[in-house]
Amino acid sequence: MSHEPATANAWYLDAFRAEYLEVYPWRDQASAEQEVDRALEWLSVSPQDRVLDLCCGAGRHSHWIRNNCSLLYSLDLSESLLKRARSQLGRDAALVRADVRTLPFVDASFDQVLMFFTSFGYFATDEENGSVLKEVARVVRVDGGLLLDLPDRDSTIEGLVASSHRSEGDLSIEEHRSLSVDGKRVEKSVVLERGGNERRYTESVRLYHFDEMETLLIQAGWKISNCHGDWQGGRYICGESPRMIMVAMRQDEDR
């Protein structure tokens, strides 16, 4: 199933190609299994639940989710990563190519939605990013759940490394990181070189404070039920925790 992207020439259309998996090799199946175990526990996912792995990438989390629910859809915009997901998950996997702002599902299609590893904040404005949460709320039943895995803003800024160079096999990776002028986004330029061939692309992700995310979630029809600071279940502490893993429940608009 496919759905045409709403935005052309955006940074994320160029960034998430096949080389992405080589740039971040530590995001592997072993780490995905641990993260899925925690996510299913925190959301209280049951074997009868219908689950959406949103921004699924190459499907490393979907691989573990699918044995714990009755129905799983895995959605991403990257054709390259979905092709890899197909090779990993098999022909029967329900893979969907679509823009997260216009999900091709009817209302209340799912019981749970999971968004792993900084798959939120890609768009230029808070209104666009907030529209993702509203669209996810549309396709989730009342009292259904959302897991949203984000970086802690202050920890990310404090630990920001301006430049780095490394190699993964025969791939040379040069990265330059900075904050946007308004201090709200972390921006990275990447240069990949292999066999004399070079490719350049950028990444730009909005960094949110907890209060900002809480406001966006409430406006979209969600209520935060918990927030973890890491995948070991540590308490979230702003400026100290590496991650801001939010668990939210879909609210009934008539309540």
C-alpha positions, 0 to 999 in steps of 0.5 A: 500500500502506498500514499503519496507524500505531502511535501516534495524536496524536504530534507527527510526525503533525502536523508533516509536512504539505504545508507542510513542503516550504515550511518547508525549501525548500533540501532540493531535488532538486539536493541530493538527487542529490548525497546519493544519489550519495554514499550509493550509493557508501558502501553499494556499491549494485549495480544488482541490489539491492533498496532501501528509502528509509525515511521518504522524505517527498516522494520527492526521494531516491527520484527518484535512487535508482530508476535505480540498483537493481532494486527500490525501495520508498519508505515514509513515514507522512505521507499528504500527503508521499506524495501529493506523492511520487506526483506526482513519481515517477509511478503505477508507484512503489512507495509505502508508508504505514506506521509505521517500527516495524512495517514491512509487509515479510517478513524479508530483503526488502531489500539496502540501507536508506537513512534520509536527513536526521534521520529517526531519534530521533522517539520518546519513548524509546530503546527505541522508537527502538532498535526501529526499528533492529531492525525495519530489521535484520529486513527486510534480508539478512545483510551488507546495508547501512544508511545513517543520516543524523543531526545531530552532537549537539554541533554542533547544540547549539552552533549552536542558534538560539533564535528566528527569523522568515522568509518563504517567498513568502507563508508567514510562518514563526516558529520557537523552539528549545530543549533538553529539560530532560534535554538529550537532545532538540532541540525546536522550536515552529513557527508558520505564517501565511498570509493570516490563517490560522495553524497551530502544531506542534512537533518533538522529536528525540532527539540521540545521541552516536556511542557511544549510536548505536553501542550501539543499532546493535549491540543491533539487529544492526548493525555500523558500517563507516564514519561521515562528517561531511558529504555531501562525505565528510569524516571525522566529528569529534564537535563539529565535523562538521555531520552524523553519517552512519553506514554499517552492515552487517547482522550474522549472529546466528549468527556 
